Every structure is written in structure tokens, then in C-alpha cells.
Amino acid sequence: MNIFNIFSLRIAAVLAVSMMMVAPCVPASRAADAEITIDNFSFHPDKLSVKAGTTIVFRNRDDIPHTVASAEGVFRSEALDTDDAFSFTFDKPGVYPFFCSLHPKMTGEIIVTP
């Protein structure tokens, strides 16, 4: 075995051990249960039914900024650039209409069941 192979094996071992040490620190809960994408001045899907406790990620796939804002003021994102995301956990049953505050004709609705 030459020095390059030994060096490569040592780096691979260090990286493997590092990954094992970091992995337990990443919270598994609160991962997205559902996703709504923003593209072409629309939310997709624009209506979504979920169970209480569901975390929804809103991801901007459009080439201009958008926001996600609850019509009742329950949640509100900052401006999301392309590929930015905003998440919210819907803990209480109800109907949650939302819109883009930069483009108010963009609307959607989340229905949360018990």
C-alpha cells in the first residue's frame, strides 16, 4: 500500500467517525410531514387537509420572492427567495386560509382535523 492509499483510508475513517458523532444531534422530530411549493405565482397544492400536529413546509420554487401569511395572523413568513422555506406546525384543528402578502391573489387553505 502506498502513502496515498494510507492517507485516503485515514481521512475516510475520520469522516465516518465524525458523521456518527454528529448524527445523534440532529432532531428527528419536527421533520416536514407535508410540503406546499410556491411556483408560477401559485401554491401547490392550494388546499391541503392534515391531522393536528402536522408540520408543513412551504418552499419557494419561483424565481421571485413570496411570503406565506395566515389570513387570521396565526403565522407569517419573511420574504422567501428561490429555494427558501418556511415551516409551521398546525397543532389545533381548524381551517387556516393563507396568502402571499406580496401577491395577495395567491391564496390557499389548510384544513386541520383532530
N, C-alpha and C positions, 0 to 999 in steps of 0.2 A: 504494500500500500504506500502510495507516495504522500508527501506532506499536504498536498491539496485535498486529497480524499479524507485524511485525518481531520484537517481543519473543517471541511464541509460537514463531516459527521458530528463534530463538537458543536458547531453552530446549530445544526438540526436538533440536537439533544437539548441545547439551551432554550431554543424556541419552543420545543414541545413542553418542557417543564414550565416555562413562562405561561404558556396557554392554559395549562392545568391549574396554575395558581390564580389566574385571572377569572376563569370560567365560573367558579362558585360565587363571585362577587356580582355577577350580572343578574338582576332580578328577573325571574321567570314570569312572575305575575305582572299584570298590567300591560301585557303584550296586547297588541291590537286584536280584537275579536272580529272586527269588520272594518272595511275601508270604503270611503267615498272619494272618488277622484274628481278633480276640477279640470275640465278641458273644454276648449271651444266655447267659453262663456256658459258652461253648464255644469251642474253637479251630476255625477253618475254613480249610483242611481240617485234620482231626485227624491225618492221615497224609500224608506227602509224601516222594517219592523225588527226589533231586537228585544231580548229579555233584559230586565233590570240587572245592572251590574256589568253591562257590556261596554267595552271601550271601543270607540270608533275613531279611526284616524282619517282626517281629511287631508288629502295630498294634492298639491297643485301641480298638474301636468301641463298647464297652459304656459304660453311664453310671456305672459304679463302677470303682474301681481293681482291677487284676490284675497278676500278675507272670508271668514265664516263667523256669522253672528246670529245668536238666538234672537228671535223676534221679541221674546219676553225678557231679554237681558240675562239669561242663565249662563251663557258662555259667549266668549268673543275672542277671536284670534287677532294677532297682529297681521300686518300685510304679509302674505306668503308669496315669496318669489318662486320661480320654477323649481320643482322638486322639494320645496319646503313642505313641512307637515305640521298639523295641529291635531292634538288628540283630546278627547273628553270622555269621561266615564259617566254613563247615564244610569244613575243609581235609583232614581224614582220613576215609577210608571207615569205615563202621560204622553201628550203629543207635543213635540218640540219643532215648531216651524223655524227655519233658518234662512239666511240670505247672505249675499256678498254686499258688504256696506259700500264697496267701491262701485258695484254694478247691481243696484237694487232689484233689477228684473231677474237676476239669478236667484232662484228660490229652491227650497227643498223642505222635506219633513221627515223627522224621526218619530216613530211610534214605539214607545217602550211599554212592554207588557210585564206583568208580575212574574 
